[in-house]
Amino acid sequence: MAASVEPQPLSLELLPTDPLLLILSFLDYRDLLSCCYVSRRLNQLSSHDPLWKRHCRKYWLLSDAEKTRRNQSWKAIFISIYSDLGRYIQYYATLKKAWDDLERYLGQRCPRMIGSLKDSVQEEDLDAVEAQIGCKLPDDYRCSFRIHNGQKLVVPGLMGSMALSNHYRSEDLLDIDTAAGGFQQRLGLKQCLPLTFCIHTGLSQYMALECVEGRNKYEIFYQCPDQMARNPSAIDMFITGTSYLEWFTSYVNNVVTGGYPIIRDQIFRIEMSKDALPEKACQLDSRYWRITNAKGDVEEVQGPGVVGEFPIISPGRVYEYTSCTTFSTTSGYMEGYYTFHCLYYKDKFFNVIIPRFHMVCPTFKVSTARMETNHNEYAMDEDEDSTDTDEYEDRRRVLDIPAPSGRCPRHT
């Protein structure tokens, strides 16, 4: 009678490669790295490059083209990026996708704005700002600035969809140094860092870096007179958020899906064909605008030059300027003309007609929280238009919305 053979204990060395690779493909990057120290075979298998491709795509949004450009293995790329951005691994993919989506949208709708974006900053730059203001910056905020360091102070701003019913905001996303320079310690804004700045109104959105004055740490809010009230969040003007990640990604999502009609390039361009004769050179003397609101009310604006300048236009030369106007209704249109004089024939003047163009902005939205707070003082449908300037001013006082420090200038 044959003796029984005891079964051999199962060993990693005896398992076939394909099932092991399949098992390893379900591991997160931390566990995959740990496998390198278990045995020689697992060390070899856990370095299998396709395993790291998934992690590179998941955490760093890397494409095959980027791998080719880097000329490294997926594992080497993952480790290289992790050594630089590892502290942001839970935020990076979400914020990078938001930035990519926004840049793609801007490229199609307002490409000039892309040129205002600043390159990323380094860790030592962010550390220096923390030392300067004496507060820690949240990692999601830092992570975003490792992708783009905000933008230049230009018009229109990146946070450019802040169009209210009869005035508009175009807010720049501040770079880290400008933000640090505006760090607040005064009553009502203690330990608050500005995130944006509106050139037209002088207002900013702020992020609270500490739990002070009734605010939660890292919440984002608008400055308003209610800051010292028991409920500082009662006014949620436009975008607010409990974190930078929520604030920025929700903004981008609303822009790219059409929820926020972003203010596009407010650029006026005057150009003369390069094939024009030299004697066609001219200089702009004045401009005339006829502005009609949705009620049919007409306002005429006429004056010398544009934005205080009198540009000379010659063959091939381009002159661009930025300007805007205000309406007492949520829509309207403009038309007009520029008046030029010829440089070669001093007494010759002519007009260049500017065809009619339409402008629309979203209706004024009343804060839900404010509606609840003041329901006995004032009642209004949330979607009701603010189509009368005096009526709007009354609403502003009830809502405690601060009067802007400056209004958008007329087209000049």
VENPE-V139352 format. One record per pair of residues at least 12 apart in sequence whose C-alpha atoms are under 10 Angstrom apart, sorted by the first residue. I is the first residue (numbers start at 1). J is the second residue. D is the distance in whole Angstrom. If there is no record, write none. Layout:
BEGIN
I/J/D ; I/J/D
END
This chain:
BEGIN
12/39/9 ; 12/41/8 ; 12/42/8 ; 13/39/9 ; 13/40/9 ; 13/41/7 ; 13/42/9 ; 17/41/10 ; 17/45/8 ; 18/45/10 ; 20/42/9 ; 20/45/8 ; 20/46/9 ; 21/42/9 ; 21/45/7 ; 21/46/8 ; 21/48/8 ; 21/50/10 ; 21/51/8 ; 22/51/9 ; 24/42/9 ; 24/45/8 ; 24/46/7 ; 24/48/10 ; 24/51/8 ; 25/46/9 ; 25/48/10 ; 25/50/9 ; 25/51/6 ; 25/52/9 ; 25/54/8 ; 25/55/10 ; 26/51/9 ; 27/46/10 ; 27/51/9 ; 27/55/10 ; 28/51/10 ; 28/52/10 ; 28/54/10 ; 28/55/8 ; 29/46/10 ; 29/51/9 ; 29/52/8 ; 29/54/10 ; 29/55/7 ; 29/56/10 ; 29/59/10 ; 29/75/10 ; 29/78/9 ; 29/79/10 ; 31/46/10 ; 32/45/10 ; 32/46/6 ; 32/47/9 ; 32/51/9 ; 32/52/9 ; 33/46/7 ; 33/47/9 ; 33/75/10 ; 34/46/9 ; 35/47/9 ; 46/75/9 ; 47/73/10 ; 47/74/9 ; 47/75/7 ; 47/76/10 ; 48/73/10 ; 48/74/9 ; 48/75/8 ; 49/73/6 ; 49/74/6 ; 49/75/6 ; 49/76/9 ; 50/73/9 ; 50/74/7 ; 50/75/9 ; 51/74/8 ; 51/75/8 ; 52/73/9 ; 52/74/5 ; 52/75/5 ; 52/76/9 ; 52/77/9 ; 52/78/7 ; 52/79/10 ; 53/67/9 ; 53/73/9 ; 53/74/5 ; 53/75/7 ; 53/77/9 ; 53/78/8 ; 54/74/9 ; 55/74/9 ; 55/75/9 ; 55/78/7 ; 56/74/7 ; 56/75/8 ; 56/76/10 ; 56/77/8 ; 56/78/6 ; 56/79/9 ; 56/81/9 ; 56/82/10 ; 57/74/10 ; 57/78/9 ; 57/93/9 ; 58/89/10 ; 58/92/10 ; 58/93/7 ; 58/94/10 ; 59/78/9 ; 59/81/10 ; 59/82/9 ; 59/86/10 ; 59/88/10 ; 59/89/6 ; 59/90/8 ; 59/91/9 ; 59/92/7 ; 59/93/5 ; 59/94/9 ; 59/96/10 ; 60/77/10 ; 60/78/8 ; 60/81/8 ; 60/82/9 ; 60/85/9 ; 60/89/8 ; 60/91/10 ; 60/92/7 ; 60/93/6 ; 60/94/9 ; 60/96/8 ; 60/97/10 ; 61/92/9 ; 61/93/6 ; 61/94/9 ; 61/96/8 ; 61/97/8 ; 62/74/9 ; 62/77/9 ; 62/78/9 ; 62/93/10 ; 84/122/9 ; 84/123/9 ; 84/146/10 ; 85/123/9 ; 85/143/8 ; 85/146/8 ; 87/139/8 ; 87/140/10 ; 87/142/10 ; 87/143/9 ; 88/139/6 ; 88/140/7 ; 88/141/10 ; 88/142/8 ; 88/143/6 ; 88/144/9 ; 88/146/10 ; 89/139/10 ; 89/140/10 ; 89/143/9 ; 90/139/9 ; 90/140/9 ; 90/143/10 ; 91/139/8 ; 91/140/6 ; 91/141/9 ; 91/142/10 ; 91/143/7 ; 91/144/9 ; 91/245/8 ; 92/139/10 ; 92/140/8 ; 92/143/6 ; 92/144/8 ; 92/146/9 ; 92/147/9 ; 92/245/10 ; 93/143/10 ; 94/140/10 ; 94/144/10 ; 94/245/8 ; 94/249/8 ; 95/140/8 ; 95/141/10 ; 95/143/8 ; 95/144/6 ; 95/145/10 ; 95/147/8 ; 95/244/10 ; 95/245/7 ; 95/246/10 ; 95/248/8 ; 95/249/7 ; 95/252/10 ; 96/143/9 ; 96/144/8 ; 96/146/10 ; 96/147/7 ; 96/148/10 ; 96/249/10 ; 97/249/9 ; 97/252/10 ; 98/144/10 ; 98/245/10 ; 98/248/8 ; 98/249/6 ; 98/250/9 ; 98/251/9 ; 98/252/6 ; 98/253/8 ; 98/256/10 ; 99/144/8 ; 99/147/8 ; 99/148/8 ; 99/248/9 ; 99/249/9 ; 99/252/8 ; 100/147/10 ; 100/252/10 ; 101/249/10 ; 101/252/8 ; 101/253/8 ; 101/255/10 ; 101/256/7 ; 102/114/9 ; 102/158/10 ; 102/249/10 ; 102/251/10 ; 102/252/6 ; 102/253/8 ; 102/255/8 ; 102/256/7 ; 103/117/10 ; 103/252/10 ; 103/256/10 ; 104/256/9 ; 105/252/9 ; 105/255/8 ; 105/256/6 ; 105/257/10 ; 106/158/9 ; 106/255/10 ; 106/256/9 ; 106/262/10 ; 106/264/9 ; 109/262/9 ; 109/263/10 ; 109/264/7 ; 109/265/9 ; 110/156/10 ; 110/262/9 ; 110/263/9 ; 110/264/6 ; 110/265/6 ; 110/266/10 ; 111/264/9 ; 111/265/8 ; 112/156/9 ; 112/264/9 ; 112/265/7 ; 112/267/9 ; 113/151/9 ; 113/152/10 ; 113/154/9 ; 113/155/9 ; 113/156/7 ; 113/157/8 ; 113/158/7 ; 113/160/10 ; 113/264/8 ; 113/265/7 ; 114/151/9 ; 114/158/9 ; 115/151/9 ; 115/152/9 ; 116/150/9 ; 116/151/5 ; 116/152/5 ; 116/153/8 ; 116/154/7 ; 116/155/9 ; 116/156/10 ; 116/157/9 ; 116/158/8 ; 116/172/10 ; 117/148/7 ; 117/149/7 ; 117/150/6 ; 117/151/4 ; 117/152/7 ; 117/153/10 ; 117/158/8 ; 117/172/10 ; 117/173/9 ; 117/175/9 ; 118/145/9 ; 118/147/9 ; 118/148/6 ; 118/149/5 ; 118/150/6 ; 118/151/5 ; 118/152/7 ; 118/174/10 ; 118/175/8 ; 119/145/9 ; 119/146/8 ; 119/147/7 ; 119/148/5 ; 119/149/6 ; 119/150/8 ; 119/151/9 ; 119/175/10 ; 120/143/10 ; 120/144/8 ; 120/145/6 ; 120/146/5 ; 120/147/5 ; 120/148/4 ; 120/149/5 ; 120/150/8 ; 120/175/10 ; 121/142/9 ; 121/143/10 ; 121/144/10 ; 121/145/6 ; 121/146/5 ; 121/147/8 ; 121/148/7 ; 121/149/6 ; 121/150/10 ; 121/175/9 ; 121/176/8 ; 122/142/10 ; 122/145/8 ; 122/146/6 ; 122/147/10 ; 122/149/10 ; 123/142/8 ; 123/143/10 ; 123/145/10 ; 123/146/8 ; 125/145/10 ; 125/146/10 ; 125/176/8 ; 125/177/9 ; 126/141/10 ; 126/142/7 ; 126/143/10 ; 126/145/9 ; 126/146/9 ; 126/176/8 ; 126/177/9 ; 126/180/10 ; 127/142/10 ; 128/177/10 ; 128/180/10 ; 129/176/8 ; 129/177/7 ; 129/179/9 ; 129/180/6 ; 129/181/9 ; 130/180/9 ; 132/180/8 ; 132/181/9 ; 132/183/10 ; 133/180/7 ; 133/181/9 ; 133/182/10 ; 133/183/7 ; 133/184/9 ; 133/185/10 ; 133/191/9 ; 133/192/10 ; 133/193/9 ; 134/191/9 ; 135/191/8 ; 135/192/10 ; 135/193/10 ; 135/209/7 ; 135/210/8 ; 136/209/7 ; 136/210/9 ; 137/193/9 ; 137/207/10 ; 137/208/10 ; 137/209/7 ; 137/218/9 ; 138/207/10 ; 138/209/8 ; 138/217/9 ; 138/218/7 ; 138/243/9 ; 138/244/8 ; 138/245/10 ; 139/244/9 ; 139/245/9 ; 140/243/8 ; 140/244/6 ; 140/245/6 ; 140/246/9 ; 140/248/10 ; 141/176/10 ; 141/195/10 ; 141/207/10 ; 141/218/9 ; 141/243/9 ; 141/244/6 ; 141/245/7 ; 141/248/9 ; 142/176/9 ; 142/244/10 ; 143/245/9 ; 144/244/9 ; 144/245/9 ; 144/248/9 ; 145/175/8 ; 145/176/8 ; 148/175/9 ; 148/176/10 ; 149/173/9 ; 149/174/8 ; 149/175/5 ; 149/176/6 ; 149/177/9 ; 150/172/8 ; 150/173/5 ; 150/174/5 ; 150/175/4 ; 150/176/7 ; 150/177/10 ; 150/178/10 ; 150/179/10 ; 150/195/9 ; 150/196/9 ; 151/172/7 ; 151/173/6 ; 151/174/6 ; 151/175/6 ; 151/176/10 ; 151/196/10 ; 152/172/7 ; 152/173/8 ; 152/174/7 ; 152/175/7 ; 152/178/10 ; 153/171/9 ; 153/172/6 ; 153/173/8 ; 153/174/8 ; 153/175/9 ; 153/178/10 ; 153/196/10 ; 153/197/8 ; 153/198/9 ; 153/199/8 ; 154/170/9 ; 154/171/9 ; 154/172/7 ; 154/173/10 ; 154/198/10 ; 154/199/8 ; 154/322/9 ; 155/169/10 ; 155/170/7 ; 155/171/8 ; 155/172/8 ; 155/198/9 ; 155/199/8 ; 155/200/9 ; 155/263/10 ; 155/264/10 ; 155/265/8 ; 155/266/7 ; 155/267/9 ; 155/321/10 ; 155/322/7 ; 155/323/8 ; 155/324/10 ; 156/169/9 ; 156/170/5 ; 156/171/7 ; 156/172/8 ; 156/198/9 ; 156/199/9 ; 156/262/10 ; 156/263/7 ; 156/264/7 ; 156/265/6 ; 156/266/6 ; 156/267/9 ; 156/322/8 ; 156/323/9 ; 156/324/10 ; 157/169/9 ; 157/170/5 ; 157/171/5 ; 157/172/4 ; 157/173/7 ; 157/174/10 ; 157/196/9 ; 157/197/9 ; 157/198/8 ; 157/199/9 ; 157/262/10 ; 157/263/8 ; 157/264/9 ; 157/265/9 ; 158/170/8 ; 158/171/6 ; 158/172/5 ; 158/173/6 ; 158/174/10 ; 158/196/9 ; 158/262/9 ; 158/263/9 ; 158/264/10 ; 159/171/5 ; 159/172/6 ; 159/173/7 ; 159/196/8 ; 159/197/9 ; 159/198/9 ; 159/239/10 ; 159/248/9 ; 159/251/8 ; 159/252/9 ; 159/255/10 ; 159/262/8 ; 159/263/9 ; 160/172/8 ; 160/173/10 ; 160/198/9 ; 160/255/10 ; 160/260/9 ; 160/261/9 ; 160/262/5 ; 160/263/5 ; 160/264/8 ; 160/265/9 ; 161/238/9 ; 161/251/9 ; 161/254/10 ; 161/255/8 ; 161/259/10 ; 161/260/6 ; 161/261/6 ; 161/262/4 ; 161/263/5 ; 161/264/8 ; 161/361/9 ; 161/362/9 ; 162/198/10 ; 162/237/9 ; 162/238/7 ; 162/239/9 ; 162/260/8 ; 162/261/9 ; 162/262/7 ; 162/263/8 ; 162/361/9 ; 162/362/9 ; 163/238/9 ; 163/260/9 ; 163/261/8 ; 163/262/8 ; 163/263/7 ; 163/330/9 ; 163/360/9 ; 163/361/6 ; 163/362/6 ; 163/363/8 ; 163/364/9 ; 164/237/10 ; 164/238/9 ; 164/329/10 ; 164/330/8 ; 164/361/7 ; 164/362/6 ; 164/363/6 ; 164/364/5 ; 164/365/8 ; 164/385/10 ; 164/386/9 ; 165/326/9 ; 165/327/8 ; 165/328/7 ; 165/329/6 ; 165/330/5 ; 165/331/8 ; 165/360/9 ; 165/361/6 ; 165/362/6 ; 165/363/5 ; 165/364/5 ; 165/365/9 ; 165/385/7 ; 165/386/6 ; 165/387/7 ; 165/388/10 ; 165/389/10 ; 165/392/9 ; 166/325/10 ; 166/326/6 ; 166/327/5 ; 166/328/5 ; 166/329/6 ; 166/330/6 ; 166/331/9 ; 166/361/8 ; 166/362/10 ; 166/363/9 ; 166/364/8 ; 166/385/10 ; 166/386/7 ; 166/387/7 ; 166/388/8 ; 166/389/7 ; 166/392/8 ; 167/200/10 ; 167/201/10 ; 167/324/10 ; 167/325/8 ; 167/326/5 ; 167/327/7 ; 167/328/8 ; 167/329/9 ; 167/330/9 ; 167/361/9 ; 167/364/10 ; 167/389/10 ; 167/404/10 ; 167/407/7 ; 167/408/7 ; 168/198/10 ; 168/200/8 ; 168/201/9 ; 168/263/9 ; 168/324/9 ; 168/325/9 ; 168/326/7 ; 168/327/9 ; 168/361/8 ; 168/362/10 ; 168/407/8 ; 168/408/7 ; 169/197/9 ; 169/198/6 ; 169/199/8 ; 169/200/7 ; 169/201/7 ; 169/202/10 ; 169/203/9 ; 169/263/9 ; 169/404/10 ; 169/407/9 ; 169/408/8 ; 170/196/9 ; 170/197/8 ; 170/198/6 ; 170/199/7 ; 170/200/7 ; 170/201/9 ; 170/262/9 ; 170/263/7 ; 170/264/10 ; 170/408/10 ; 171/195/9 ; 171/196/6 ; 171/197/5 ; 171/198/4 ; 171/199/7 ; 171/200/9 ; 171/201/9 ; 171/202/9 ; 171/203/9 ; 171/204/8 ; 171/205/9 ; 172/195/8 ; 172/196/5 ; 172/197/5 ; 172/198/6 ; 172/199/8 ; 172/204/9 ; 173/194/9 ; 173/195/6 ; 173/196/5 ; 173/197/7 ; 173/198/9 ; 173/204/10 ; 173/205/10 ; 174/194/8 ; 174/195/6 ; 174/196/5 ; 174/197/7 ; 174/204/10 ; 175/195/8 ; 175/196/9 ; 176/193/10 ; 176/194/10 ; 176/195/9 ; 178/193/10 ; 178/194/9 ; 178/195/9 ; 178/196/10 ; 178/197/10 ; 179/192/10 ; 179/193/6 ; 179/194/5 ; 179/195/6 ; 179/196/8 ; 179/197/9 ; 179/206/10 ; 180/192/10 ; 180/193/7 ; 180/194/8 ; 180/195/10 ; 181/193/9 ; 181/194/9 ; 182/194/6 ; 182/195/9 ; 182/197/10 ; 182/204/10 ; 182/206/10 ; 183/195/10 ; 183/206/9 ; 183/207/10 ; 183/209/10 ; 184/206/9 ; 184/208/10 ; 187/213/9 ; 187/227/9 ; 187/228/9 ; 188/212/9 ; 188/213/7 ; 188/214/10 ; 188/223/9 ; 188/224/9 ; 188/225/9 ; 188/226/9 ; 188/227/6 ; 188/228/6 ; 188/229/10 ; 188/232/10 ; 189/206/8 ; 189/207/10 ; 189/208/8 ; 189/212/9 ; 189/213/8 ; 189/215/10 ; 189/223/8 ; 189/227/8 ; 189/228/9 ; 190/208/8 ; 190/209/9 ; 190/210/8 ; 190/211/10 ; 190/212/7 ; 190/213/7 ; 191/206/10 ; 191/207/9 ; 191/208/6 ; 191/209/6 ; 191/210/6 ; 191/211/9 ; 191/212/8 ; 191/213/10 ; 191/217/10 ; 192/205/10 ; 192/206/6 ; 192/207/6 ; 192/208/5 ; 192/209/6 ; 192/210/8 ; 192/212/9 ; 192/215/10 ; 192/217/10 ; 192/218/9 ; 192/219/10 ; 192/220/9 ; 192/221/10 ; 193/205/8 ; 193/206/5 ; 193/207/5 ; 193/208/6 ; 193/209/7 ; 193/218/10 ; 193/220/9 ; 194/206/4 ; 194/207/6 ; 194/208/9 ; 194/220/9 ; 194/221/10 ; 194/222/10 ; 194/223/10 ; 195/207/7 ; 195/220/9 ; 195/221/10 ; 195/244/9 ; 196/222/10 ; 198/404/10 ; 198/406/10 ; 199/405/10 ; 199/406/9 ; 199/407/10 ; 199/408/9 ; 200/324/10 ; 200/404/8 ; 200/405/8 ; 200/406/6 ; 200/407/6 ; 200/408/6 ; 200/409/8 ; 201/403/9 ; 201/404/5 ; 201/405/5 ; 201/406/5 ; 201/407/6 ; 201/408/8 ; 202/404/7 ; 202/405/6 ; 202/406/7 ; 202/407/9 ; 203/222/8 ; 203/223/8 ; 203/224/10 ; 203/402/9 ; 203/403/10 ; 203/404/7 ; 203/405/8 ; 203/406/9 ; 204/221/9 ; 204/222/7 ; 204/223/7 ; 205/220/7 ; 205/221/6 ; 205/222/5 ; 205/223/7 ; 205/237/9 ; 205/238/10 ; 205/239/9 ; 205/240/9 ; 206/218/9 ; 206/219/8 ; 206/220/6 ; 206/221/5 ; 206/222/6 ; 206/223/7 ; 206/240/9 ; 207/219/6 ; 207/220/4 ; 207/221/7 ; 207/222/9 ; 207/240/10 ; 207/241/9 ; 207/242/9 ; 207/243/8 ; 207/244/8 ; 208/220/7 ; 208/221/8 ; 208/242/10 ; 208/243/10 ; 213/227/8 ; 213/228/7 ; 213/229/9 ; 213/230/9 ; 213/231/10 ; 213/232/8 ; 214/227/8 ; 214/228/8 ; 214/229/8 ; 214/230/7 ; 214/231/7 ; 214/232/7 ; 214/233/9 ; 215/227/9 ; 215/231/9 ; 215/232/7 ; 215/233/8 ; 216/233/10 ; 216/242/8 ; 216/243/10 ; 217/242/8 ; 217/243/8 ; 218/241/9 ; 218/242/6 ; 218/243/5 ; 218/244/7 ; 219/233/10 ; 219/240/8 ; 219/241/6 ; 219/242/4 ; 219/243/5 ; 219/244/8 ; 219/246/10 ; 219/247/9 ; 220/233/10 ; 220/236/10 ; 220/239/8 ; 220/240/5 ; 220/241/5 ; 220/242/6 ; 220/243/7 ; 220/244/7 ; 220/246/10 ; 220/247/7 ; 221/233/7 ; 221/235/8 ; 221/236/7 ; 221/237/8 ; 221/238/9 ; 221/239/8 ; 221/240/5 ; 221/241/7 ; 221/242/9 ; 221/247/10 ; 222/235/8 ; 222/236/7 ; 222/237/6 ; 222/238/9 ; 222/239/8 ; 222/240/8 ; 222/401/10 ; 223/235/9 ; 223/236/10 ; 223/237/9 ; 223/401/9 ; 223/402/9 ; 224/236/10 ; 224/237/9 ; 224/399/10 ; 224/400/7 ; 224/401/6 ; 224/402/6 ; 224/403/10 ; 225/399/10 ; 225/400/6 ; 225/401/7 ; 225/402/7 ; 226/399/10 ; 226/400/7 ; 226/401/9 ; 226/402/10 ; 231/369/9 ; 231/370/10 ; 231/373/9 ; 233/367/10 ; 233/369/8 ; 233/370/9 ; 234/367/7 ; 234/368/8 ; 234/369/5 ; 234/370/5 ; 234/371/9 ; 234/372/9 ; 234/373/8 ; 234/399/9 ; 234/400/10 ; 235/366/9 ; 235/367/6 ; 235/368/8 ; 235/369/7 ; 235/370/6 ; 235/371/9 ; 235/373/10 ; 235/399/8 ; 235/400/8 ; 235/401/8 ; 236/365/10 ; 236/366/9 ; 236/367/6 ; 236/368/8 ; 236/369/8 ; 236/370/8 ; 237/365/8 ; 237/366/8 ; 237/367/7 ; 237/401/9 ; 238/251/10 ; 238/364/10 ; 238/365/8 ; 238/366/10 ; 238/367/9 ; 239/251/7 ; 259/362/10 ; 260/361/10 ; 260/362/8 ; 261/360/9 ; 261/361/8 ; 261/362/8 ; 262/361/9 ; 263/360/10 ; 263/361/9 ; 265/322/8 ; 265/323/10 ; 266/320/10 ; 266/321/8 ; 266/322/6 ; 266/323/6 ; 266/324/7 ; 267/320/6 ; 267/321/6 ; 267/322/5 ; 267/323/7 ; 267/324/9 ; 268/319/8 ; 268/320/5 ; 268/321/5 ; 268/322/6 ; 268/323/8 ; 268/324/10 ; 268/411/10 ; 269/318/7 ; 269/319/6 ; 269/320/4 ; 269/321/7 ; 269/322/9 ; 270/284/10 ; 270/311/9 ; 270/312/10 ; 270/313/8 ; 270/317/8 ; 270/318/6 ; 270/319/5 ; 270/320/6 ; 270/321/9 ; 270/338/10 ; 271/313/7 ; 271/314/8 ; 271/315/8 ; 271/316/7 ; 271/317/6 ; 271/318/4 ; 271/319/6 ; 271/320/8 ; 272/313/6 ; 272/314/6 ; 272/315/5 ; 272/316/6 ; 272/317/6 ; 272/318/7 ; 272/319/9 ; 273/313/10 ; 273/314/8 ; 273/315/5 ; 273/316/5 ; 273/317/8 ; 273/318/9 ; 274/314/8 ; 274/315/4 ; 274/316/4 ; 274/317/7 ; 274/318/10 ; 275/315/7 ; 275/316/7 ; 276/314/8 ; 276/315/5 ; 276/316/8 ; 277/314/9 ; 277/315/7 ; 278/314/7 ; 278/315/6 ; 278/316/10 ; 278/343/10 ; 278/344/9 ; 279/314/9 ; 279/315/9 ; 279/342/8 ; 279/343/7 ; 279/344/6 ; 279/345/8 ; 280/313/9 ; 280/314/7 ; 280/315/8 ; 280/341/10 ; 280/342/7 ; 280/343/8 ; 280/344/8 ; 280/345/9 ; 281/312/7 ; 281/313/6 ; 281/314/4 ; 281/315/7 ; 281/317/10 ; 281/340/10 ; 281/341/9 ; 281/342/6 ; 281/343/6 ; 281/344/7 ; 281/345/10 ; 282/311/9 ; 282/312/6 ; 282/313/5 ; 282/314/7 ; 282/315/10 ; 282/339/10 ; 282/340/6 ; 282/341/6 ; 282/342/4 ; 282/343/5 ; 282/344/8 ; 282/345/9 ; 282/346/9 ; 282/348/10 ; 282/349/9 ; 282/350/10 ; 283/305/9 ; 283/310/7 ; 283/311/6 ; 283/312/4 ; 283/313/6 ; 283/314/9 ; 283/339/9 ; 283/340/5 ; 283/341/6 ; 283/342/7 ; 283/343/7 ; 283/349/10 ; 284/304/9 ; 284/305/6 ; 284/306/8 ; 284/309/9 ; 284/310/5 ; 284/311/6 ; 284/312/7 ; 284/313/8 ; 284/338/7 ; 284/339/6 ; 284/340/4 ; 284/341/7 ; 284/342/9 ; 284/349/10 ; 284/350/10 ; 284/351/10 ; 284/352/10 ; 285/303/9 ; 285/304/6 ; 285/305/5 ; 285/306/8 ; 285/309/9 ; 285/310/6 ; 285/311/8 ; 285/312/10 ; 285/338/8 ; 285/339/6 ; 285/340/5 ; 285/341/7 ; 285/349/9 ; 285/351/10 ; 286/302/7 ; 286/303/6 ; 286/304/4 ; 286/305/4 ; 286/306/7 ; 286/308/10 ; 286/309/10 ; 286/310/8 ; 286/337/9 ; 286/338/6 ; 286/339/5 ; 286/340/7 ; 286/341/10 ; 286/351/10 ; 286/412/9 ; 287/301/8 ; 287/302/6 ; 287/303/6 ; 287/304/6 ; 287/305/6 ; 287/306/7 ; 287/336/8 ; 287/337/6 ; 287/338/4 ; 287/339/6 ; 287/340/9 ; 287/351/9 ; 287/352/9 ; 287/411/9 ; 287/412/7 ; 288/300/7 ; 288/301/6 ; 288/302/4 ; 288/303/7 ; 288/304/9 ; 288/305/10 ; 288/306/10 ; 288/335/8 ; 288/336/5 ; 288/337/5 ; 288/338/6 ; 288/339/8 ; 288/351/10 ; 288/353/10 ; 288/354/9 ; 288/411/9 ; 288/412/9 ; 289/301/5 ; 289/302/6 ; 289/303/9 ; 289/334/7 ; 289/335/6 ; 289/336/4 ; 289/337/7 ; 289/338/9 ; 289/354/9 ; 289/410/9 ; 289/411/8 ; 289/412/9 ; 290/302/9 ; 290/333/8 ; 290/334/6 ; 290/335/5 ; 290/336/6 ; 290/337/9 ; 290/356/9 ; 291/325/9 ; 291/326/10 ; 291/327/9 ; 291/332/7 ; 291/333/6 ; 291/334/5 ; 291/335/7 ; 291/336/9 ; 291/356/10 ; 292/327/9 ; 292/329/10 ; 292/331/9 ; 292/332/6 ; 292/333/5 ; 292/334/6 ; 292/335/9 ; 292/358/10 ; 293/326/10 ; 293/327/6 ; 293/328/7 ; 293/329/6 ; 293/330/8 ; 293/331/6 ; 293/332/4 ; 293/333/7 ; 293/334/9 ; 293/358/10 ; 293/359/9 ; 293/387/9 ; 294/327/9 ; 294/328/9 ; 294/329/6 ; 294/330/7 ; 294/331/6 ; 294/332/5 ; 294/333/8 ; 294/360/10 ; 294/387/9 ; 295/328/9 ; 295/329/8 ; 295/330/10 ; 295/331/9 ; 295/332/8 ; 295/387/9 ; 295/388/10 ; 296/332/8 ; 296/333/10 ; 297/328/10 ; 297/329/10 ; 297/332/9 ; 298/332/10 ; 298/333/10 ; 298/334/10 ; 299/334/10 ; 300/334/10 ; 300/335/10 ; 300/336/9 ; 301/336/9 ; 301/410/8 ; 301/411/8 ; 301/412/9 ; 302/336/9 ; 302/337/10 ; 302/338/10 ; 302/411/9 ; 302/412/8 ; 303/411/10 ; 303/412/7 ; 304/338/10 ; 304/339/9 ; 304/412/8 ; 305/338/9 ; 305/339/9 ; 305/340/10 ; 305/412/7 ; 306/321/8 ; 306/322/10 ; 306/323/9 ; 306/338/9 ; 306/411/8 ; 306/412/5 ; 307/321/8 ; 307/322/8 ; 307/323/8 ; 307/409/9 ; 307/410/9 ; 307/411/8 ; 307/412/5 ; 308/412/7 ; 309/321/10 ; 309/412/9 ; 310/340/9 ; 311/340/10 ; 312/340/9 ; 312/341/10 ; 312/342/10 ; 312/343/9 ; 313/340/9 ; 313/342/10 ; 313/343/10 ; 314/343/10 ; 321/412/10 ; 322/411/9 ; 322/412/9 ; 323/408/8 ; 323/409/7 ; 323/410/7 ; 323/411/5 ; 323/412/7 ; 324/407/10 ; 324/408/6 ; 324/409/6 ; 324/410/6 ; 324/411/5 ; 324/412/9 ; 325/359/10 ; 325/407/9 ; 325/408/6 ; 325/409/6 ; 325/410/5 ; 325/411/6 ; 325/412/9 ; 326/407/8 ; 326/408/6 ; 326/409/8 ; 326/410/7 ; 326/411/9 ; 327/359/9 ; 327/360/10 ; 327/361/10 ; 327/387/9 ; 327/388/9 ; 327/389/9 ; 328/386/8 ; 328/387/5 ; 328/388/6 ; 328/389/5 ; 328/390/9 ; 328/391/10 ; 328/392/9 ; 329/360/9 ; 329/361/9 ; 329/363/9 ; 329/385/8 ; 329/386/7 ; 329/387/4 ; 329/388/7 ; 329/389/8 ; 330/359/8 ; 330/360/6 ; 330/361/5 ; 330/362/7 ; 330/363/6 ; 330/364/8 ; 330/385/7 ; 330/386/7 ; 330/387/7 ; 330/388/10 ; 331/358/8 ; 331/359/6 ; 331/360/4 ; 331/361/6 ; 331/362/9 ; 331/363/9 ; 331/387/9 ; 332/357/9 ; 332/358/6 ; 332/359/6 ; 332/360/7 ; 332/361/9 ; 333/356/7 ; 333/357/6 ; 333/358/4 ; 333/359/6 ; 333/360/9 ; 334/354/9 ; 334/355/8 ; 334/356/5 ; 334/357/6 ; 334/358/7 ; 334/359/8 ; 335/353/8 ; 335/354/6 ; 335/355/6 ; 335/356/4 ; 335/357/7 ; 335/358/9 ; 336/351/10 ; 336/352/9 ; 336/353/6 ; 336/354/5 ; 336/355/7 ; 336/356/8 ; 336/357/10 ; 337/350/10 ; 337/351/6 ; 337/352/5 ; 337/353/4 ; 337/354/5 ; 337/355/8 ; 338/350/8 ; 338/351/6 ; 338/352/5 ; 338/353/7 ; 338/354/8 ; 339/351/4 ; 339/352/6 ; 339/353/9 ; 340/352/8 ; 362/383/10 ; 362/385/9 ; 363/382/9 ; 363/383/7 ; 363/384/7 ; 363/385/5 ; 363/386/7 ; 363/387/9 ; 364/382/8 ; 364/383/7 ; 364/384/7 ; 364/385/6 ; 364/386/6 ; 364/387/9 ; 364/392/9 ; 365/380/10 ; 365/381/9 ; 365/382/6 ; 365/383/6 ; 365/384/8 ; 365/385/8 ; 365/386/9 ; 366/380/8 ; 366/381/8 ; 366/382/6 ; 366/383/8 ; 366/384/9 ; 366/395/9 ; 366/396/10 ; 366/399/8 ; 367/382/8 ; 367/399/8 ; 368/382/8 ; 370/398/9 ; 370/399/7 ; 370/400/9 ; 371/399/9 ; 373/399/10 ; 374/398/8 ; 374/399/8 ; 377/398/8 ; 378/395/9 ; 378/398/7 ; 378/399/9 ; 380/395/10
END
